[in-house]
Amino acid sequence: MKTVTLDREIPVRYQTDVFVAGGGPAGVAAALAAAANGASVFLAEGQSCFGGMGTSGLVPEFVQLTNGETFLAGGIGRQIVDELEKAGGHVLEKGISLNAEIYKRVLDKLMKDSGVDFTFNTHLIGVEASGGSVAYALLASKNGIFAARAKMYVDCTGDGDLLPKTGTETIDYMIPGSRIAQFGWVYWICNVDLSRYHSFKDNDPEKYKEACAEIESSGGSPRFSTGLLDHQEGDVWIHRLLGSLHQTDIEEMTYIDTKTRKQSVRNWELLRKFMPGFEKSFIMLSSPQLGTSGGRRIVGEYYLTEKDMDADAPFEDTIAIFADNDRGELSLKHPKTYIPYRSLIPKETDGLLVACRAFSSDHDFQEFFNLIPHCMCFGQAAGSAAAIAVKDGVGVRDISFDKLRSELLKYGAILP
């Protein structure tokens, strides 16, 4: 590969206590938590809104919020859910369905009210590190390339975009066919006459089977999910999963985006042709953001593995409790999974915390615990820890865990 050498001065547009990369569920929680603990915060988000997959990715629900008895995504996660519900979100038994536009406005207000500085359409393009510490983050926007300096950095990009060049050890091993080894691509079909569709499905099951077979034999799929909120009765959403072990490769991402857009139109045409109720429907929107399920992860001070899902004792530095809902008999035996603060701290890198699905864990652990509510909890813990480190003038490894625990409990986190 050919290279070019650039000789230019890069302006430092932001100097802050805590820099947060990414404004998805982890980034929002990290920024809110750090600001609540008295730190100045700057957050850079590459999309034009907060929320990540819940907004730009068009995934209309949070899952894994309870173990059937207790709401486990406490603290800022609970605050966001409460604000969503007041604004029109609908609480389900195990999760929260949401309207993406309402969710955007809820997060805008929370962030503005907190005093966090943030910019959208701002892309993290690199970091400079020396002596095992991040010196500054390099960003690009319509204003050009600029730098942000901070006392503490929190990676909430999902893909660990802050990690290259920091010296942090990472892995990206994924098992083909697993949940995390897939892109998610969502699109919405509107103006569906669902009463006509359900009447056809329920009253003429043989013809329904024939219609499904026709769609499938032509390369489509008859499967979809109905709208989950009030006033969305005629909307359905289709969430395609496409296998990939290279979910940060721009050429593969471009290929998937163009291919799936073409396939979604073909699928809609088949539904309209063979499935009653779809005659007057149309594709309303496809997700602006391709869903990434897995990828780069740190090897941290503690490395979570499958055996940790079967351990019933909390860690001394537990910062979150997650509902273990999806492992059948094992979930019944071990309904709660504990997360240690150390799994957010990369080895041999100072001043950096990882509060997204790039947290320190193996493939098996990631398969179950890297979803939206999980990342909210990671973010709250990392943002609080970063603010404490700044306030006390210590590294992220050296903060008082008693102080961190107290701050998390103060803002409603659920701990052992």
Buried (B, 14 or more C-beta within 10 A) or exposed (E): EEEEEEEEEBEEBBBBBBBBBBBBBBBBBBBBBBBBBEBBBBBBBBBEBBBBBBBBBBBBBBBBBBBEEEBBBBBBBBBBBEBBBEBBBBBBEBBBBBBBEBBBBBBBEBBEEBEBBBBBBBBBEBBBBEEBBBBBBBBBBEEEBBBBBBBBBBBBBBBBBBBEEBBBBBBBEBEEEBBBBBBBBBBBBBEBBBEBBEEBBEEEEEEBEEBBEBBEEEEBBBEBEBBBBEEBEBBBBBBBEBEBBBBBEEEBBEEBBEEBEEBBEEBBBBBBBBBBBBEEBEBBEBBEBBBBBBBBBBBBBBBBEBEBBEEEEBBEBBBBBBBBBEBEEEBEEBBBBBBBBBBBBBBEBBBBBBBBBBBBBBBBBBBBBBBBBBBBBBBBBBBBBBBBBBBEEEBBEEBEBEBBBEBBEEBEBBBE
